[in-house]
Each structure stands twice: as C-alpha cells, then as structure tokens.
C-alpha cells in the first residue's frame, strides 16, 4: 500500500527569522515526504525585507514562492495566491500569523481547498491600527477548518474568539533536533558555597536569543547581568536578535557599569553556533507561547533561568529542568542565575533532565507525525494500492 502525498502550502507574512519561521522549517524538515509535500509562500513587502526563511526552506530541497504586496494589506495578493494554489495543485493551505490568516482564509475559500491556521502567539502593541489588524486576523479563526494552537494557553486564547471546540486541535510545539547536539557537561563540576567570593578568573557567558521587542523584557536581563558582573569580572553577556526595541535596549546598556561586557550581535543566521558557547540562557519575557529558543537551549544542554510565565512553565519545572523566578522579580532571577553559574553540579543535573524532557515531549518529529495525521483526517485520505 502507498499514499498520495498531501500538498501543503505554508503561508506567512514574514518580518524576520523568529519562532514562527523556525517552526515552519522544523515541521517541513521532519515531515515524511511520502505522506506530505511541503511548499512555502511568503509575502514580499519591501526592498530590504530579509527572507532568511526562503533561503533555508530552499536549502532543504523544497519549493518556495513569493507574493508581492504593497503596504500592510494588499487585496491584490489574494488573486495571486489563488492562482498559485491552483497552479501548484495545493490540497491544504496552512497559515501562520494575523495577516496571512486574513489573506489566506479568503484565498483558500475562493480556491476551494481546505485550510488550517497555527497561532504562534498574540502580540501586544500600542499601535491602534496594528491592534485592529491583529484582532481582525484572530476573528478569522472560526472560518478555518482547524485552528491548531501550540500551547494550552494559546488554546484558551483561541476559544475567546468563538471558535467551535470541534475546530480547535491542540498539537504541542516541537523543536527540530536534527542539528542540535547535546553538550556534555564538564567533568568534576565545581560546587561553590553561597558565601564564596564571586570574583573568579574563569570566563562565563550568559546568553539571550530572541526578538528585541518590549515583551522580551531585555532591560531586566541587563539589570540582573549588571549585578552579577559587578561581583565577577569573568562574566559576559551576549544578545542575539533584532527588533524595534533594540536601539532602546542598547542605549540603556550603555548606562550600566558592565557596558563593556555586553554585546548586541543582532540577527544571526546560525544562532546554534553561539548557543553552544553559552554557560547560561536567560529569558525575561512577560508573554510567550512555548519559546523555540528555550527548547533549543534545553535540548543542547545549556541551563536556563527564566521568569515563571505561561508557556515557559510548560518547559521548565523549577529545580528539575530549569530555575524559575516570579515574573518581574529581578532579585529572584539574580539568585537563579547565580545558582546555575556557581553550582556546576546542579547546572549539569538540570541540563541533563531538560534535554531528556525536550527529546521526549517536544521533538519536531513527534509534532510532524501529529500534523500529518491531522492533514489526512482533513482530506479523509486513505491508503491506495501501489
């Protein structure tokens, strides 16, 4: 028996290379090509738009397309998208993001194909016009065949938009483990007493990877690092990522006494090469889904300290797979960082447990199997004779 592969077209209005973009790559890279053929379409909206997702998708040997769009919302893109769906004989449109949801649901209905959406998080903004677009995107959920949130918290958020329960399917987020090598802990870990002087010679790196936007709360990380660095001359902070708040965070970092030990490296095409050099990964976000960078850190064996918020606490169990601090309590976060930096035995134990947890519960391979089953269910596909 064999199957006719289902042709899935992933649609995203990409503004960078962040969680949603990496998620699409992870799903496509881990799907069985004999069951699902993945294609990608992105909107091309401005001259300086960096479509790293397209380059990486093509590098996997899969087909991508671009739809030109003028401004934040261009109805003409719908006509182009409908033609693409028909020309490529797409079976299912899989949409990602408020703008692609608005355009995608219309195109899918016009083209007469099935469609699903995966919400990757709900952005908070002070831009009234943008807020209206996001709300409009969320109101399209009930028109998709399925809305598939990545976390239990996002599931509850989707329900607020009057989506029937039978149209909501929860598939837990996953991270592509193919390129992530577990970093074995150092032998003979050092355990230092709480009152031991911190001004030690060895170099240690605290790291962050993510968008430079307000909800990432990077200023809290800077404050915590400044306190740690004042007690240890061997510490450095490396931050990867770009965004509208980067300049503000850099200006704030310049006011700190530890400014010479802080490096903003911007967007990097190979963040994993930096991640493996971190001694500690810190996340201070006020709002997340299930963060991919956190899963990657855990899978690699880099210990993690973070604020205890929904989504993050599905990955981190305090004192088992990471250390958690109360949201916005910088003193608690400082204590968590200090423990993981100075008690290497504890850090090794937590890192090993975290890697096992990600491999068991949050692999993209598991996620891809569940999505394939959903696609098959949606099309009522059954095996056919070879």
N, C-alpha and C positions, 0 to 999 in steps of 0.2 A: 504493500500500500504506500501511496505517496500523497503529498498535499500540493495544491496550487498555492504558491506563496502569496500572501496578502500584501498589497502595495499600500504602504502607509506614508503619507506626506506630512512631515513635521513642519509647522508654520510658526515663525517667531519674528517679531519686530525687534531685532537685536540692537542694543545700545552699548554693548561691550562683550566681555567674555567672563561671565559670572556664573552663579549657581544654575540658572535655567539652561544656559548654553552648554555647560558641562554635563548637565543631566541628560540632555538630548543625545550628546555624544556617547554617554555611558549606556543609555538604553539601546541605541543603534549598534554599538560595538559589541553588545552582549546578547543581541537577539539572534536566533537561529535563522540564517539566510534561506534555508529551505522552507521555512514557515512564514517569515516576514521579510519583505524587501523594504528598506527604509530609504526615503528621499527627503530632501530638505528644501524649504523655500524661505527666504528672508526678504525683508523689505530693504531696498536701497534708498536711503532718505537724504543723505548729504554727502558732499565730496570727501570729507575727512572721516567718514564712518569706517571704523576698523572692523572688518568681518572675519575675525580670527576663527569663529565657528565654521565658516565656509571652508577655510583652508584646512582645518583639522578634519572636517567631515569628508572632504575630498581625499585627504590623505588616507582615510580608512577604505578608499576604493568605492565610495558611494556617490550618488549623483546629487548635486545641489543646483538651485535655481535662484535668481534674484528678480524681484518685482520692484520696479522704480515707483517711488511715491514722493509726491510733493507736499511738504508740510506734515503736521501731526496726523491728519486723517485725509486720505485722498480716495474718494469713492471709485475713481478710475482703476485703482489697483484691484478691485473686486472682479472687474471684467477680465483682467489679465490672469488673475488667479483661477477663475472658472475655466478659461481656455487651457491653462496649464494642467488642471485636474483632468480635463477630458483628453488632452493630447497624451498625457502620461498614463492614462487609464488607472487613475488612483482609486483605491477602494475606500480608504478612510483618511479623513483629514484630522490630524492631531495638533491642536492649537495650544500655544503657550503664551500667556500674557494678555492684559486687558485689550490692547489694540488689535492684536492678532485674533482675539476672541470675537471682537465686533466684526472685523472684515471676514474672518474665517467662517463664522456661522452663516453669514449671508451667502458667501461663495459656495459653501457645501450644500446649502438648500437649493440654490439655483442649479448647481451641477447635479443634484440628485444623489449625493453619496452620504454615507454615514460620517459622523463627526464626534470627536470627544475633546475635552479640554482638561489640562492638568494645571491647576492653580499652584504657583510656586511661592506664594506669599502675597500679602496685601500691603502695599506701600502706603505709608502715611506722608502727607505733603501739605504744605501751606499754600500751594498754588491752587487757587479755586478752580481754574479751568481744567487743570490736570486732574484734580479731585473728581470733577464731573465726568471726565473720560473714564477714569478708573471705575466709578460707580456704574457707568453705562456698560462697561465690559463685564462687570460682575452680574449685572441683570440679564446677560445673555446665557448664563449657566443653564437655566431651566429649559433652554431650547436645544441644547446639545443632547445627543443620545446618552452620553455618560459624562459626568464631571468626576474627575479622579484626583482628589487631594492627596498630598504627600504625607500628611500627619493627622493625628486625631484632632488637633486644634484647628487645622485648616478645614477638616470635615465639619466641625461645628460652625465655622465661619460661613461655609458654603450653604449650610442649612438656613442661615439667616436670609438668604435671597430666594426663599420659597421654591427651592429645588426639591422635587419629589424624592423621597427616600430611595425609591427603586432606581432612580437615575444617578445616585451617588455611590461610587465604589471606592473603598479605601485600599490603596496599594502603597505600602510603606516605601519610603525613599531608599535609594541604594547608591552606592559608590562603586565606580569601576576599579576593581582590584588588580587588573591585569598588569598595570605598570607601577604598582605600589609594592615595594619590597620592605618587609618588616625589618626594622632596625634593631638588631640585637643589643641588649643593654650591656654596658661596660662591666667587666668582671671586678670583683672586690669593691662593691659600692660603698661609698663613704656615708656614714650617718653622723651628722654633727649635732651637738647639743644646742638647745634653743638659745642659750646664753653665750655660745661661742662667737668670737668676733667674726664679722662678716667680710672684713677687708682681706680677701684671699686672692692669690695671684692668678688662679686659672680663669680663663675666659669662658663665659657662658652667654648664650644668645637667646633672648626672648623674641618670639616672632608673632606676626599677625598677617593674615591674608584675607582680603575682602574689599568690598566697595568702600570708598571714602565718602560715606553719607552719614547724616546725623544719627540715624538709629543704630549705627555701629558703635557709637559712644566712644570713639577713639581717644577723646580727651581724658577719659577715666584711665585708660591704659597708660597714657602718658604720665598722669599723676602718680599712678602706682609704680611705674618704672622709675620715675624721678626719685621716689623714696628709697626704692631698692638700690639704685645706683649710688645714692649718697652713702650707702653702707658697704658697697662693694665696687671697687674700681675695675673689676674684670667683667662687668656686665655690659651688654649692648642690646639695643632694640632695633629690629628690622621690620619694616612695614611694607607689604606689597599690596598694590591696588591703586585704583584711581577713582575719581568721582568729584561731584560738585563741591564737596566739603574739604577736599584735600588741602587747598590753599589755607583755609582757616585752621586746620589741624597743624599744618607746618608753621604757621605764624605763632600758634600757641606753644609749640615745641621749642621755638626759638627763645621763649621767655624763661625756659627752665634751666636749672643749673647743669642738667645732664644733656643739654642740647647737642654736644659734640659726640655723644654716644648713640644718637638717634638717627636712623637712616630711612628716609622715604624713597623707596626704589621704584614706585609707580607700577604700572601694569607689566607683568612678566609672562611671556609665552610658555615658560616651563617652571611654574611655581613649585613643583615637587622637588626640583633640584635644590631649591632654597629650603623647603620644608625639612628635608633630611638633615640639615645643619642646625636646626633649632633644638635647644635644650628644653624649651617650654613654649607651648602655644597658648595664647590668652585671647579670650573672646569676651567683650563687654557689652554686647548688643542688648538693646531693650526690646527688640522684636525679631523673631526668626521663624522659619519653618522648621526643617531639620537640616542644619547647615552642612553643606558638602565639604567645606574646608575643615570642619571639625571632624567629620568622618574620615577624611584623608589623613589628618594628623593622628587620629586614634589607630587607624589601620597600619600606619607606618611605625608606630611605637613611640610617638612624641607625646609626653604627658601634657594634659590640658587642665587649665584653670579657667572658669567662666562664671558669669552671673547665672543664677538659677531662674531660668525663664522657660516658658512652654516651648517645646521643640528641642531645646538644648537638653532639658532634663529627661528626654526620651533616650538620649545617647549616654549622658553622664549620670552615673549613680554615685553620690558623694562617698568618698573614701574607698570606692571599688573600681570604677572606670574613669574617675577624674575627681577633681575637687571643685565644689560649688560654693559660691558666695551669694548672699542675699542681694537682690537687684539694687544697684546704686550704692552699695556699702563698700566703699573703696578700702576701708581698713580690713574687712574680711577678705577681700580679694588679694590684698597685700599678703595676708597671712597664708592664703592658699599658695600663692606664688613662692613665698619663702620656703614653705614645706617641700614643695616639689623640686626646688633648686638645691636645697641643702640636705634633704634626706633622700639620697640616691636609691637606697633600698626601697623606700616607699614609692618613689617615682617608677622604679623598674617593675614593681608588683602591679601598680595601677596601669602602667603602659601595656603589660602583657595581657591583663584582663580586658582592657579596652580593645586591643587588636582582636582578641578572640570574640568579643561581643559584636564587632563590626562584621567580621567574617561570617559569623553565624546568622545574624539578623538583618544586616544592611548591605548585602552584596548586590551589585547591579545584575549579576547573573540570576539571582532569585527574582529580582524585580522584573527582568525581561521575560522570564517564564510566565509570570502573572499577567503581564500586559499582553503577551501572545495569546493566552487563554481568553482574555477579555476581547481582543480583536476577533478571535474565532467565534466567540459567543455572539458578538455583534453582527457578524455576517452569516451566522449559522453554518459555518464551514465544517465539512466532514471529510474524512479520508476518501480519496478516489483511487481507483485501480491504476497501477503504473502502466 
